Amino acid sequence: MDEATAAIANAQSVQNPLMMGAMPSSHVPRTARHRHEKAHLMKRMDRKSGKWTTNHPRYRLLEALWAYTRYRERHMAELDRWRTLYKSTLENTIGYRKRLDEIERLILTNAAICRDMVQHAMQFYGIEQKELDDHMSLAEKDGRQADRFATSQTLKHYVRDWADEGLKERNEAFPCILSTIESIKSEYPEDTKLSVLLPGSGLGRLGHDIANLGAGFEVTINEWSMFMNIGYRYMDSQTTPNTLIFHPFIDAMSHHATKSDMLRPISAPNIAPHPDVLLVEGDFTTVLADKEGTFDIIVTHFFIDTARNLMSYFDTISRLLKPGGHWINFGPLLYGTGPFVQLSLEEIIRVVEAMGFAFEDLGEECGELTFEGGKVRSREAEYGFNVKALTRYAYLAQVWRVRKV
């Protein structure tokens, strides 16, 4: 066993909750609706389901598994580049080589978690090692490289969603959303169970916080990214808080006040995930086609501006909501790559009203009114993952609550 393999094996023995008795058999669906969705998911994942293209869910899964498998190699390549650039003056002054050696050790720690994520996902989705090996071999033979950025982003999203350090960013959005949901719930008889959907849920923390409001909510989350879904299912399998220790900020040298800030460990999850939350994987506009008029509340959190076709998102929200159901939005209007339309907030309000939605009042915890005399509010929300970074990324998120008339 070489040194790198031995280091990973040692890290896995420390990190792996299977060895700590902390992880349940998460591959067995917990409830009837979990079993139902798992059966439908496996049908969608079948190679024979639809055309085999780069957009096929199984292909996207294999791409993500490849990237997590190659976490060590991809990050070691970047570290080796850093090693070739530093000068001896740095070694004499600050011990730069020792810092790089520390980063190497922490890359192996993160790689151990990524390998656990891969093993967990392969068991959940029924992927054989040969299938993954064949996919990786073909991709690398074609000269492609595994996605280094996406795996690093998953670890950073763990901070935002599931670590104590992410509390500041969560607190800029979650209290507004949760209080609005509770306000809507108060309009129903006490024993009513409301069905809540969160499309574009990422690693899912908001859905779990909604479920933790009490038994009056049935929560479904939805996500397209296989990188996020692999990360979510692994986190969802943890039942003991803070069993995972990782180092999400070692992938870049910028914006660190101290070396220890860059190297510091993060633990997650800071709470045990709620067992009743259901993840439905796939394209929000199509995968829930059989759920027309099903949901009482739809929450879009940092989501609607990800659409290429914004109107398709709006139409889907309207179609999935029950009459009288509510749509809560919290997020920026930072349109992504190649959007079909890019509407201003003023235009969105006019379109949403024309579709038969009525804007309703929000509490002051959701920020100040964006337009005098209107009902949409604005609240500053950071999106940076690292509270100790020497930079800040923030949006003036737009918040609304509308009812389907």
C-alpha positions as CSV (number, residue, x, y, z in Angstrom):
1,M,0.0,0.0,0.0
2,D,1.5,3.3,-1.1
3,E,1.6,6.4,1.3
4,A,-1.3,8.1,-0.3
5,T,-3.5,5.0,-0.2
6,A,-2.6,4.4,3.4
7,A,-3.4,8.0,4.3
8,I,-6.8,7.8,2.7
9,A,-7.5,4.5,4.4
10,N,-6.6,6.0,7.7
11,A,-8.8,9.0,7.1
12,Q,-11.7,6.8,6.2
13,S,-11.3,4.8,9.4
14,V,-11.7,8.1,11.3
15,Q,-14.4,9.6,9.1
16,N,-16.6,6.7,8.0
17,P,-19.8,6.6,10.0
18,L,-20.3,3.0,9.1
19,M,-17.3,2.2,11.3
20,M,-18.7,4.4,14.0
21,G,-22.2,2.9,14.1
22,A,-23.7,6.3,13.1
23,M,-25.1,5.5,9.7
24,P,-28.4,3.6,9.2
25,S,-29.2,1.5,6.2
26,S,-30.2,4.5,4.1
27,H,-30.5,2.4,0.9
28,V,-33.8,1.0,2.2
29,P,-36.6,3.6,1.6
30,R,-38.1,4.8,4.9
31,T,-41.8,5.4,4.1
32,A,-44.3,4.4,1.4
33,R,-43.7,7.7,-0.5
34,H,-40.0,7.1,-0.3
35,R,-40.4,3.6,-1.7
36,H,-42.7,4.9,-4.5
37,E,-40.2,7.6,-5.5
38,K,-37.2,5.2,-5.3
39,A,-39.0,2.9,-7.7
40,H,-39.7,5.7,-10.2
41,L,-36.1,7.0,-9.8
42,M,-34.6,3.7,-10.7
43,K,-36.8,3.5,-13.8
44,R,-35.6,7.0,-14.9
45,M,-32.0,5.9,-14.2
46,D,-32.2,2.9,-16.5
47,R,-30.0,3.2,-19.6
48,K,-33.0,2.1,-21.7
49,S,-35.1,4.9,-20.4
50,G,-35.1,7.7,-23.0
51,K,-32.1,8.5,-25.3
52,W,-28.6,7.8,-24.0
53,T,-27.1,11.3,-24.1
54,T,-25.0,13.5,-21.8
55,N,-28.3,14.7,-20.3
56,H,-29.4,11.2,-19.3
57,P,-29.6,11.0,-15.5
58,R,-27.4,7.9,-15.4
59,Y,-24.8,9.5,-17.5
60,R,-24.8,12.6,-15.3
61,L,-24.6,10.4,-12.3
62,L,-21.5,8.6,-13.7
63,E,-19.9,11.9,-14.5
64,A,-20.4,13.1,-10.9
65,L,-19.1,9.8,-9.5
66,W,-16.0,10.1,-11.7
67,A,-15.4,13.6,-10.3
68,Y,-15.7,12.5,-6.7
69,T,-13.5,9.5,-7.3
70,R,-10.8,11.7,-8.8
71,Y,-11.0,14.4,-6.1
72,R,-7.5,13.5,-4.8
73,E,-5.8,13.4,-8.3
74,R,-7.4,16.7,-9.5
75,H,-6.5,18.6,-6.3
76,M,-3.0,17.1,-6.1
77,A,-2.4,18.4,-9.6
78,E,-3.2,21.9,-8.5
79,L,-1.1,21.6,-5.4
80,D,1.8,20.4,-7.5
81,R,1.5,23.5,-9.6
82,W,1.6,25.7,-6.5
83,R,4.8,23.8,-5.4
84,T,6.5,24.7,-8.7
85,L,5.8,28.4,-8.2
86,Y,7.0,29.3,-4.8
87,K,10.5,30.8,-4.1
88,S,13.1,29.9,-1.5
89,T,12.6,33.2,0.1
90,L,9.1,32.1,1.1
91,E,10.5,28.9,2.6
92,N,13.0,30.8,4.8
93,T,10.4,33.4,5.9
94,I,7.1,31.5,6.5
95,G,7.8,27.8,5.9
96,Y,5.8,27.7,2.7
97,R,6.6,24.1,1.9
98,K,5.2,23.0,5.3
99,R,2.0,24.8,4.5
100,L,1.7,22.9,1.1
101,D,2.5,19.6,2.9
102,E,-0.4,20.4,5.3
103,I,-2.7,21.0,2.4
104,E,-1.7,17.7,0.9
105,R,-2.6,15.9,4.1
106,L,-6.0,17.6,4.1
107,I,-6.7,16.8,0.5
108,L,-6.4,13.2,1.5
109,T,-8.9,13.7,4.3
110,N,-11.4,15.3,1.9
111,A,-10.7,12.5,-0.7
112,A,-11.6,9.9,1.9
113,I,-15.0,11.6,2.4
114,C,-15.5,11.8,-1.4
115,R,-14.7,8.1,-1.7
116,D,-17.3,7.3,1.0
117,M,-19.8,9.5,-0.9
118,V,-19.1,7.5,-4.1
119,Q,-19.5,4.1,-2.3
120,H,-22.8,5.3,-0.7
121,A,-24.1,6.6,-4.1
122,M,-23.1,3.4,-5.9
123,Q,-25.1,1.3,-3.4
124,F,-28.1,3.6,-3.5
125,Y,-28.3,3.8,-7.3
126,G,-27.2,0.2,-8.0
127,I,-24.1,1.2,-9.9
128,E,-21.5,-1.6,-10.3
129,Q,-17.8,-0.8,-10.1
130,K,-17.2,-2.0,-13.6
131,E,-19.7,0.4,-15.1
132,L,-18.0,3.3,-13.3
133,D,-14.5,2.1,-14.3
134,D,-15.6,1.8,-17.9
135,H,-17.1,5.3,-17.9
136,M,-14.0,6.8,-16.3
137,S,-11.7,5.0,-18.7
138,L,-13.5,6.2,-21.8
139,A,-13.7,9.7,-20.5
140,E,-10.0,9.9,-19.7
141,K,-9.1,8.1,-23.0
142,D,-10.9,11.0,-24.7
143,G,-8.7,13.5,-22.9
144,R,-11.4,14.8,-20.6
145,Q,-10.7,15.8,-17.0
146,A,-13.0,15.1,-14.0
147,D,-14.8,18.2,-12.7
148,R,-12.7,19.6,-9.9
149,F,-14.8,22.7,-9.3
150,A,-18.1,20.9,-8.7
151,T,-16.8,18.6,-6.0
152,S,-15.2,21.5,-4.2
153,Q,-18.5,23.3,-4.4
154,T,-20.3,20.4,-2.8
155,L,-18.0,20.6,0.3
156,K,-18.6,24.4,0.5
157,H,-22.4,23.9,0.2
158,Y,-22.1,21.5,3.2
159,V,-20.8,24.5,5.1
160,R,-23.7,26.7,3.9
161,D,-26.4,24.1,4.6
162,W,-25.2,21.8,7.3
163,A,-22.5,23.4,9.4
164,D,-22.6,25.9,12.3
165,E,-20.5,28.2,10.2
166,G,-23.3,28.5,7.7
167,L,-25.7,29.8,10.2
168,K,-25.1,33.5,9.3
169,E,-26.1,32.9,5.6
170,R,-29.0,30.7,6.6
171,N,-30.3,33.3,9.0
172,E,-30.4,35.9,6.3
173,A,-33.1,33.9,4.5
174,F,-34.5,31.0,6.6
175,P,-36.3,33.0,9.3
176,C,-38.3,35.0,6.7
177,I,-39.3,31.9,4.8
178,L,-40.1,29.8,7.9
179,S,-42.2,32.6,9.5
180,T,-44.1,33.0,6.2
181,I,-44.8,29.3,6.1
182,E,-46.0,29.4,9.7
183,S,-48.2,32.4,8.9
184,I,-49.8,30.4,6.0
185,K,-50.2,27.4,8.2
186,S,-52.2,29.4,10.7
187,E,-54.9,30.0,8.1
188,Y,-55.7,26.3,8.0
189,P,-57.3,24.0,10.6
190,E,-54.8,22.9,13.1
191,D,-54.8,19.3,12.0
192,T,-54.2,20.0,8.3
193,K,-51.0,18.7,6.8
194,L,-49.6,21.0,4.2
195,S,-47.6,19.6,1.2
196,V,-44.5,21.8,0.6
197,L,-42.2,21.6,-2.4
198,L,-38.8,23.2,-2.7
199,P,-37.3,23.0,-6.3
200,G,-33.6,23.6,-6.8
201,S,-33.0,22.6,-3.2
202,G,-29.3,21.9,-3.4
203,L,-28.2,20.1,-0.3
204,G,-31.6,20.4,1.2
205,R,-31.2,22.1,4.6
206,L,-34.2,24.4,4.2
207,G,-36.5,21.5,3.5
208,H,-35.4,19.8,6.7
209,D,-35.9,23.0,8.7
210,I,-39.4,23.3,7.3
211,A,-40.0,19.6,8.3
212,N,-38.8,20.4,11.8
213,L,-41.5,23.0,12.2
214,G,-43.8,20.1,13.2
215,A,-45.9,17.3,11.9
216,G,-48.1,19.7,9.9
217,F,-45.9,19.6,6.9
218,E,-45.0,17.0,4.2
219,V,-41.9,18.2,2.6
220,T,-40.6,17.3,-0.9
221,I,-37.3,18.7,-2.2
222,N,-36.2,18.6,-5.8
223,E,-32.8,18.9,-7.4
224,W,-31.3,18.4,-10.9
225,S,-27.6,18.4,-10.2
226,M,-26.1,14.9,-9.6
227,F,-23.2,16.5,-7.7
228,M,-25.8,17.9,-5.2
229,N,-27.9,14.8,-5.1
230,I,-24.9,12.5,-4.3
231,G,-23.8,15.0,-1.6
232,Y,-27.4,15.3,-0.2
233,R,-28.0,11.5,0.0
234,Y,-24.7,11.0,1.8
235,M,-25.5,13.8,4.3
236,D,-29.0,12.5,4.7
237,S,-27.6,9.2,5.8
238,Q,-26.0,10.8,8.8
239,T,-27.9,10.4,12.1
240,T,-25.3,11.7,14.6
241,P,-24.4,15.4,14.4
242,N,-20.9,16.5,13.5
243,T,-19.6,13.1,12.5
244,L,-18.0,14.4,9.2
245,I,-14.9,16.5,9.5
246,F,-13.6,18.1,6.3
247,H,-11.6,21.1,5.0
248,P,-13.6,23.0,2.3
249,F,-11.3,26.0,1.9
250,I,-8.0,24.4,0.8
251,D,-8.8,24.5,-2.9
252,A,-7.8,28.2,-3.3
253,M,-5.2,30.5,-1.8
254,S,-7.2,33.7,-2.2
255,H,-9.0,35.8,0.5
256,H,-7.5,34.1,3.6
257,A,-6.5,36.3,6.5
258,T,-4.4,33.5,8.1
259,K,-3.1,30.1,7.2
260,S,-5.3,28.6,9.9
261,D,-8.4,30.1,8.3
262,M,-7.6,28.3,5.1
263,L,-6.8,25.0,6.7
264,R,-9.5,25.0,9.4
265,P,-11.8,22.0,9.8
266,I,-15.6,22.1,9.4
267,S,-17.9,19.6,11.0
268,A,-21.3,18.5,9.7
269,P,-24.2,18.0,10.0
270,N,-24.9,20.3,12.9
271,I,-28.3,18.6,13.3
272,A,-29.6,15.2,12.3
273,P,-31.5,15.3,9.0
274,H,-35.3,14.9,9.3
275,P,-36.2,11.4,8.2
276,D,-39.5,12.3,6.4
277,V,-38.1,14.7,3.8
278,L,-38.3,13.3,0.3
279,L,-35.9,14.1,-2.6
280,V,-37.3,13.9,-6.1
281,E,-34.4,14.1,-8.6
282,G,-34.7,15.6,-12.0
283,D,-35.9,18.6,-14.0
284,F,-38.4,20.6,-12.0
285,T,-40.5,21.3,-15.1
286,T,-41.0,17.6,-16.1
287,V,-40.2,15.2,-13.3
288,L,-43.3,16.3,-11.3
289,A,-45.7,16.1,-14.2
290,D,-48.0,13.7,-12.3
291,K,-48.3,16.1,-9.3
292,E,-50.6,18.7,-10.8
293,G,-52.5,20.6,-8.2
294,T,-50.7,18.7,-5.4
295,F,-48.8,21.3,-3.3
296,D,-50.1,23.8,-0.8
297,I,-46.8,25.7,-0.7
298,I,-43.9,26.0,-3.2
299,V,-40.7,27.7,-1.9
300,T,-38.2,28.9,-4.5
301,H,-34.9,29.8,-2.6
302,F,-32.1,31.1,-4.8
303,F,-33.8,29.3,-7.7
304,I,-35.9,31.1,-10.3
305,D,-32.9,32.9,-11.9
306,T,-31.4,29.5,-12.8
307,A,-34.0,29.0,-15.4
308,R,-33.2,29.2,-19.1
309,N,-37.0,29.5,-19.7
310,L,-38.3,31.6,-16.8
311,M,-41.9,31.3,-18.1
312,S,-41.6,27.5,-17.9
313,Y,-40.7,27.8,-14.2
314,F,-43.7,30.1,-13.6
315,D,-46.1,27.8,-15.5
316,T,-44.8,24.8,-13.6
317,I,-45.3,26.5,-10.2
318,S,-48.8,27.5,-11.2
319,R,-49.6,23.9,-12.4
320,L,-48.3,22.2,-9.3
321,L,-50.0,24.4,-6.8
322,K,-53.5,23.7,-5.5
323,P,-56.1,26.5,-6.0
324,G,-55.4,28.9,-3.1
325,G,-51.9,27.5,-2.7
326,H,-49.0,29.8,-2.0
327,W,-45.6,30.5,-3.7
328,I,-42.8,32.0,-1.6
329,N,-39.8,33.3,-3.3
330,F,-36.5,34.4,-1.8
331,G,-33.5,35.1,-4.1
332,P,-31.7,37.3,-6.6
333,L,-32.3,37.9,-10.3
334,L,-28.9,36.8,-11.5
335,Y,-29.7,35.1,-14.8
336,G,-27.5,32.3,-15.9
337,T,-26.1,31.0,-19.2
338,G,-28.3,31.5,-22.3
339,P,-31.6,32.4,-20.7
340,F,-34.6,32.8,-23.1
341,V,-35.9,35.8,-21.3
342,Q,-34.4,38.1,-18.6
343,L,-37.2,40.0,-16.8
344,S,-36.8,42.9,-14.4
345,L,-38.5,42.6,-11.1
346,E,-41.2,45.0,-12.2
347,E,-41.9,42.8,-15.2
348,I,-42.0,39.7,-13.1
349,I,-44.6,41.2,-10.9
350,R,-46.8,42.1,-13.9
351,V,-46.4,38.6,-15.5
352,V,-47.1,36.8,-12.2
353,E,-50.2,38.8,-11.6
354,A,-51.4,38.2,-15.2
355,M,-51.0,34.5,-14.5
356,G,-53.6,34.7,-11.7
357,F,-51.4,35.1,-8.6
358,A,-52.2,37.7,-5.9
359,F,-49.4,39.3,-4.0
360,E,-49.8,39.2,-0.2
361,D,-48.1,41.0,2.7
362,L,-44.9,39.8,4.2
363,G,-43.5,40.4,7.6
364,E,-40.7,43.0,8.2
365,E,-38.3,40.1,8.9
366,C,-38.3,39.7,5.1
367,G,-36.7,43.1,4.6
368,E,-37.8,46.5,3.4
369,L,-40.4,47.1,0.7
370,T,-38.7,47.2,-2.7
371,F,-41.3,49.5,-4.3
372,E,-43.3,52.0,-2.2
373,G,-46.9,50.8,-2.0
374,G,-46.0,47.3,-3.2
375,K,-45.7,44.0,-1.4
376,V,-42.4,42.6,-2.6
377,R,-39.6,43.0,-0.1
378,S,-35.8,43.2,-0.4
379,R,-33.3,41.6,2.0
380,E,-29.5,41.4,1.7
381,A,-28.3,37.9,1.6
382,E,-24.7,36.7,1.4
383,Y,-23.7,33.7,-0.7
384,G,-20.1,33.1,0.1
385,F,-19.8,29.9,2.2
386,N,-16.8,31.3,4.2
387,V,-17.5,33.7,7.1
388,K,-13.8,34.3,7.6
389,A,-13.0,35.2,4.0
390,L,-11.6,38.6,3.1
391,T,-14.3,39.1,0.6
392,R,-18.1,39.2,0.6
393,Y,-20.6,38.2,-2.1
394,A,-24.1,39.4,-1.4
395,Y,-27.4,39.9,-3.2
396,L,-30.4,42.1,-2.5
397,A,-32.7,39.1,-2.6
398,Q,-36.3,39.7,-3.7
399,V,-38.9,38.2,-1.5
400,W,-42.6,37.7,-2.3
401,R,-45.6,35.7,-1.1
402,V,-48.3,35.1,-3.7
403,R,-51.5,33.1,-3.7
404,K,-52.9,31.2,-6.6
405,V,-56.3,32.6,-7.1
